[in-house]
Amino acid sequence: MIKAVQILLLVAAAHCQKNNGDLDSVLSEIFGPPPGSTTRNPSVLSTVSPIGDKTQASTIVPPINNNAGEVDLSCTMPDGQEGECVSYYLCNVNNNTVIVDGAGVIDIRVRDGPCESYIDTCCLVPDKRPKDQPIKPKPKPDEPQRKGCGWANPDGADLRTTGEVNGETKFGEFPWMVAILKIEPVNENDPDGQKLNVYVGGGSLIHPSVVLTAAHYVASAKALRIRAGEWDTQNTKEIYPFQDRDVASVITHQDFNKGNLFYDVAVLFLAQPVDLAPNVGVACLPPPRVRQEDGTRCFATGWGKDKFGKEGRYQVILKKIELPVVKHDKCQTALRKTRLGRFFQLHSTFMCAGGEPGKDTCKGDGGSPLSCPIEYEKDRYVQSGIVAWGIGCGEDGTPGVYVDVSVVRDWIDDKVAGKGYDPKTYTY
């Protein structure tokens, strides 16, 4: 059961976002309210939820108590021997050998094993390793060295999982994905008291010190933090941890219009760079004005709701959804059939993806990347879009609208270079 304080925080977060460039409010003011509320398909992504500090009340679901002094960690091995539940990378037996029959692979959907946490394993005490000596898998002999930006981990970053039937990503599958958090006091009357991290949107790491996102989520924010390497928002047991960094400065596009979301792009400069790791990497960006081809199937990622509206539940594990790119004029035609009207003109800074019933990004996904495969380079992607807005959430096959990164690439380069960073970091 969610504690009352957590519910209040969720409501407060939603209120803050509504007053910070919420697209539904913008569209309602211009075109009136939508004809009726609808229910989202479970495959639709949305990413507005408090992720926050996993040890504080801002998490949606209370995190598992990992204090060995309060929790019984005893378990029974398959052969009947007594063991102890430890993180999967702290047991010699399950991790020192290559598993070829599927045994020991983590199922991310269920917790039907001998340990409370799905990410723990039952280990004989003599095989338990100290916490500062984890077992890290060695690279495969035939695995090429990957250099540069945009490399995904389709099999996960040193964590084998199964059971991804609802669009869950593998651990570290899209290492450039970041969460953007607002730093807010628990008590607004005591601004110097305890602080909470409240999730406001997604973003992408384009340099160890730079994050790319949508302007409408950060334009009026006062104190921001990013979290790189996140996957399961309720677990801190992954072998490679997430990394939090405070945002030192925010630059939004000078032509950003919060009324119609033209030039909806911003770059965040971090107070300290993140450390690149198997679960933390840099996205590639497309060359200037080179639009993604119509029909290209790309991935949008996020932690969001499984349904639109108040019935929706926020996701714990980062999800992905595959969507086709829709060319500009075709998308404009589709949008004119909505409440936007037959004279609507899709601005040149936008691109579209989706149009398949039940599959779309949705309210609050703003800032998250749309990652498209780079031709002839297996497992390598370029960020062609930034989630911006949409009409509905995939119910009638209307494409979602994204910032076209290729159109604003020169602006991004100018701002990044102006801070002394090299744009070649995200050039492929």
C-alpha positions in Angstrom: 0.0 0.0 0.0 1.4 3.4 -0.9 1.8 5.7 2.1 -0.3 8.9 2.2 2.8 11.1 1.9 3.7 9.4 -1.3 0.3 10.0 -2.8 0.5 13.6 -1.8 3.9 13.9 -3.5 2.5 12.3 -6.7 -0.3 14.8 -6.8 2.0 17.7 -6.1 4.4 16.6 -8.9 1.5 16.4 -11.3 0.4 19.9 -10.3 3.9 21.3 -10.8 4.1 19.7 -14.3 0.8 21.1 -15.3 2.0 24.6 -14.6 5.3 24.0 -16.4 4.5 23.7 -20.1 1.9 20.9 -19.9 0.8 20.3 -23.5 -2.8 19.3 -22.7 -3.2 22.7 -21.1 -1.8 24.4 -24.1 -4.0 22.5 -26.6 -7.1 23.0 -24.4 -6.5 26.8 -24.3 -6.1 27.0 -28.0 -8.5 24.4 -29.4 -10.7 23.6 -26.4 -10.9 20.4 -24.3 -10.7 17.0 -26.0 -14.0 15.4 -26.8 -13.7 12.9 -24.0 -11.3 11.0 -21.8 -9.8 7.8 -23.1 -8.0 4.8 -21.7 -4.5 4.0 -22.8 -3.3 0.7 -24.2 -0.9 -1.0 -21.8 1.9 -0.8 -24.4 1.8 3.0 -24.5 4.7 4.8 -22.7 4.5 7.8 -20.5 7.2 9.2 -18.2 5.9 11.6 -15.7 6.3 10.1 -12.2 8.3 10.8 -9.1 11.3 8.5 -9.3 13.2 10.4 -6.6 15.6 9.1 -4.0 15.1 5.4 -3.4 15.7 5.8 0.3 13.1 8.5 0.7 9.3 8.9 0.5 9.4 10.2 -3.1 9.4 6.7 -4.5 6.1 5.3 -5.8 6.5 1.9 -4.2 8.3 1.6 -0.9 11.8 0.1 -1.7 12.9 -3.2 -0.4 14.6 -3.0 3.0 18.1 -4.2 2.4 19.3 -3.9 6.0 20.6 -7.3 6.9 20.0 -6.5 10.6 16.3 -6.3 10.1 15.6 -8.8 7.3 15.9 -12.5 7.3 18.3 -13.3 4.5 18.3 -17.0 4.9 17.3 -19.2 2.0 17.3 -22.8 0.8 19.4 -24.0 -2.1 17.8 -26.4 -4.7 19.6 -29.3 -3.0 18.2 -28.4 0.4 21.3 -26.7 1.8 20.9 -23.5 3.8 22.2 -20.4 2.1 22.0 -16.6 2.2 20.3 -14.1 -0.2 23.0 -11.9 -1.8 23.1 -9.6 -4.9 23.5 -11.7 -8.0 27.1 -10.6 -8.6 28.3 -11.6 -5.1 28.0 -15.4 -5.4 30.8 -17.4 -7.0 28.7 -20.4 -8.0 26.1 -18.6 -10.1 28.4 -16.1 -11.7 31.8 -17.7 -12.4 30.6 -20.0 -15.1 28.9 -19.3 -18.4 25.2 -20.2 -18.1 24.0 -21.9 -21.3 20.8 -23.7 -20.1 19.0 -20.6 -18.8 19.5 -21.5 -15.1 20.0 -18.6 -12.8 18.8 -16.0 -15.4 16.8 -13.2 -13.6 13.1 -13.1 -14.4 12.1 -9.4 -14.1 8.4 -10.1 -13.8 8.0 -12.4 -10.9 9.6 -13.0 -7.5 8.9 -16.7 -7.0 12.5 -17.7 -6.0 13.9 -18.3 -2.6 14.8 -14.6 -2.1 12.6 -11.6 -1.5 14.2 -9.5 -4.2 14.2 -10.8 -7.8 17.7 -9.5 -8.3 19.1 -11.5 -5.4 20.4 -15.1 -5.5 20.6 -17.8 -2.9 24.2 -18.4 -2.2 26.1 -20.8 0.1 28.0 -18.8 2.7 31.4 -20.1 1.7 30.7 -18.9 -1.9 29.7 -15.4 -0.8 32.1 -12.7 -1.9 32.7 -9.4 -0.1 30.7 -6.4 -1.4 33.9 -4.7 -2.6 34.8 -7.8 -4.7 31.9 -8.3 -7.1 32.1 -10.6 -10.0 32.1 -8.7 -13.2 31.7 -10.7 -16.4 34.7 -10.6 -18.7 34.2 -9.4 -22.3 33.6 -12.2 -24.8 36.7 -13.1 -26.9 34.9 -12.3 -30.2 33.3 -9.1 -28.9 34.7 -6.1 -30.8 35.8 -3.0 -28.9 33.1 -0.4 -29.3 34.2 3.2 -29.5 32.2 6.4 -29.8 28.6 7.2 -29.2 25.2 5.5 -29.6 26.0 1.9 -28.6 23.1 -0.1 -27.2 23.3 -3.2 -25.1 20.5 -5.4 -26.5 21.4 -8.3 -24.2 21.9 -6.1 -21.2 24.9 -4.7 -19.4 26.3 -7.6 -17.5 22.9 -8.6 -16.1 21.0 -11.5 -17.8 17.2 -11.2 -17.6 14.2 -12.8 -19.1 10.4 -12.1 -18.9 10.3 -8.8 -20.8 6.8 -9.3 -22.2 5.5 -5.7 -21.6 8.2 -3.7 -23.3 10.7 -3.7 -20.4 14.2 -2.9 -21.5 17.3 -4.9 -20.5 19.5 -3.4 -17.8 21.6 -0.7 -19.6 20.1 -1.4 -23.0 19.9 2.3 -23.8 22.7 3.8 -21.7 22.2 7.4 -22.9 18.7 7.5 -21.3 18.5 9.8 -18.2 15.9 10.9 -15.8 15.5 14.6 -15.1 14.6 15.4 -11.5 13.4 18.6 -9.7 14.9 19.2 -6.3 12.1 20.2 -4.0 11.8 20.6 -0.2 9.6 18.2 1.7 8.2 21.2 3.5 7.8 24.3 1.3 7.8 26.5 4.4 11.3 25.1 5.2 13.3 25.4 2.0 16.5 24.6 3.7 15.1 21.3 5.2 15.0 17.8 3.7 14.9 17.7 -0.1 13.2 15.3 -2.5 14.0 14.3 -6.0 10.8 14.6 -8.1 10.8 13.1 -11.6 9.7 15.6 -14.3 10.8 14.1 -17.6 13.4 12.2 -19.7 16.5 13.3 -21.4 19.6 11.9 -23.2 23.3 12.1 -22.3 25.2 13.6 -25.3 28.4 14.3 -23.5 29.6 13.3 -20.0 28.7 16.9 -18.9 25.7 17.6 -21.2 22.1 16.4 -21.3 19.6 17.0 -24.2 15.9 17.4 -23.4 12.7 19.2 -24.2 12.5 22.9 -23.2 8.9 22.7 -21.9 10.0 20.6 -18.9 12.9 22.6 -17.8 12.4 26.2 -18.9 11.1 27.4 -15.6 12.7 24.9 -13.3 14.8 26.3 -10.4 16.9 23.4 -9.2 17.5 20.3 -11.4 19.4 17.0 -11.1 19.8 14.2 -13.6 20.1 10.5 -13.0 22.1 8.5 -15.5 22.2 4.7 -15.6 18.8 4.2 -14.0 16.8 1.0 -14.8 14.7 -0.4 -12.0 13.6 2.6 -10.0 12.9 0.5 -6.8 16.2 -1.4 -6.7 19.8 -0.3 -5.9 21.2 -3.8 -6.3 22.4 -3.6 -9.9 26.1 -4.2 -10.3 26.6 -0.8 -11.9 24.8 1.9 -9.9 22.9 5.0 -11.2 24.7 8.3 -11.1 23.1 11.6 -9.9 24.5 14.9 -11.0 23.3 18.4 -10.3 22.6 20.7 -13.2 24.7 23.8 -13.2 23.0 25.7 -16.0 20.1 25.3 -18.5 20.0 26.8 -22.0 16.7 26.7 -23.8 16.4 27.6 -27.5 16.0 31.4 -27.9 13.0 30.8 -30.2 11.2 28.4 -27.8 7.5 29.2 -27.6 5.7 27.6 -24.7 2.4 28.3 -26.4 2.9 26.1 -29.4 6.2 24.3 -28.4 8.2 25.5 -31.5 11.9 24.9 -30.9 11.2 22.7 -27.9 14.8 21.9 -27.1 17.2 22.6 -24.2 20.6 21.5 -23.1 21.6 21.0 -19.5 25.1 21.4 -18.3 26.2 19.4 -15.3 28.1 20.6 -12.3 30.3 17.4 -12.6 30.6 14.9 -15.5 29.1 11.5 -15.2 31.5 8.5 -15.4 31.0 6.4 -18.5 30.1 2.8 -17.6 28.4 -0.2 -19.2 25.0 1.3 -18.2 26.0 5.0 -18.9 26.9 6.0 -22.4 26.5 8.9 -24.8 23.9 9.2 -27.6 24.8 10.0 -31.2 23.1 12.9 -32.9 22.2 13.2 -36.6 24.1 15.5 -39.0 22.4 18.9 -39.5 19.2 18.8 -41.6 19.5 15.1 -42.4 16.0 13.9 -41.6 15.3 10.3 -40.6 13.7 8.3 -43.5 10.0 7.6 -43.6 9.2 4.2 -42.2 12.4 3.7 -40.2 11.6 1.8 -37.0 12.9 3.6 -33.9 12.7 3.1 -30.1 11.1 5.5 -27.6 12.0 4.9 -24.0 10.5 5.9 -20.6 9.4 4.9 -17.1 5.8 5.9 -17.6 2.1 5.0 -17.1 0.6 1.9 -18.6 -2.7 3.8 -19.2 -3.7 7.3 -19.9 -5.2 9.4 -17.1 -5.8 8.7 -13.5 -6.1 4.9 -14.0 -2.5 4.7 -15.2 0.2 3.2 -13.1 3.8 4.3 -13.4 6.4 1.7 -14.5 9.2 0.6 -12.3 11.5 -0.8 -15.0 12.5 1.4 -18.0 10.3 0.5 -20.9 10.7 0.8 -24.7 8.3 0.9 -27.6 9.1 0.5 -31.3 7.6 3.1 -33.6 7.9 3.9 -37.4 9.0 7.4 -38.5 6.2 9.2 -40.4 7.3 11.8 -43.0 6.4 15.4 -42.3 3.6 16.0 -44.8 1.9 12.7 -44.1 2.0 13.5 -40.4 0.5 16.9 -40.9 -2.4 15.4 -42.9 -3.0 13.0 -40.0 -2.9 15.8 -37.4 -5.4 17.9 -39.4 -8.0 15.1 -38.9 -7.8 15.7 -35.1 -9.1 18.7 -33.1 -6.1 20.7 -34.4 -8.3 21.3 -37.5 -7.8 21.2 -41.3 -5.6 24.4 -41.4 -3.0 23.1 -38.9 0.6 23.5 -40.1 3.3 21.2 -38.5 6.3 23.4 -37.7 9.6 22.6 -39.4 11.3 21.8 -36.1 9.0 18.8 -35.6 9.2 15.2 -36.9 6.7 12.4 -36.3 6.7 8.7 -35.3 4.0 6.2 -34.5 0.5 6.0 -36.0 0.1 2.3 -35.1 -3.0 1.8 -32.8 -2.2 1.3 -29.2 1.5 2.2 -29.6 2.6 5.7 -28.8 4.4 8.0 -26.4 2.1 10.0 -24.2 1.5 12.7 -21.6 4.7 13.5 -19.8 7.1 11.7 -22.0 8.6 15.0 -23.0 12.4 15.1 -23.3 12.9 11.4 -23.8 14.9 10.3 -26.9 13.6 8.6 -30.0 16.5 6.4 -31.0 16.8 5.1 -34.6 19.3 2.4 -35.9 22.4 3.5 -37.7 22.5 1.7 -41.0 25.2 -1.0 -41.4 26.2 -0.7 -37.7 24.7 -3.4 -35.5 23.4 -2.2 -32.1 24.3 1.4 -32.8 21.7 4.2 -32.7 21.3 7.9 -33.4 18.8 10.1 -31.5 16.6 11.5 -34.3 13.9 12.9 -32.0 13.0 14.3 -28.6 9.5 13.5 -27.4 7.5 16.8 -27.6 3.7 16.3 -27.8 0.7 14.4 -29.3 -3.0 14.3 -29.7 -4.3 11.4 -27.6 -2.1 8.4 -27.0 -2.2 6.0 -29.9 -5.9 5.3 -29.7 -6.8 6.3 -33.2 -3.5 5.8 -35.0 -2.4 9.5 -34.9 1.4 9.8 -34.9 3.2 11.4 -32.0 5.2 14.6 -32.5 8.9 14.9 -31.7 11.5 17.6 -32.0 13.6 16.9 -35.1 17.1 16.9 -33.7 18.7 17.3 -37.2 17.0 20.7 -37.5 18.4 22.0 -34.2 21.8 20.2 -34.5 23.7 23.4 -35.3 22.1 25.2 -32.3 23.1 22.3 -30.1 26.7 22.3 -31.4 26.9 26.0 -30.8 25.8 25.9 -27.2 27.9 22.8 -26.4 31.1 24.3 -28.0 30.3 27.6 -26.2 30.7 25.9 -22.9 34.1 24.4 -24.0 32.9 20.9 -24.8 33.6 19.0 -28.1 30.5 18.2 -30.3 32.5 15.3 -31.8 31.6 13.4 -28.7 28.1 12.8 -30.1 29.1 12.7 -33.8 29.3 9.3 -35.6 
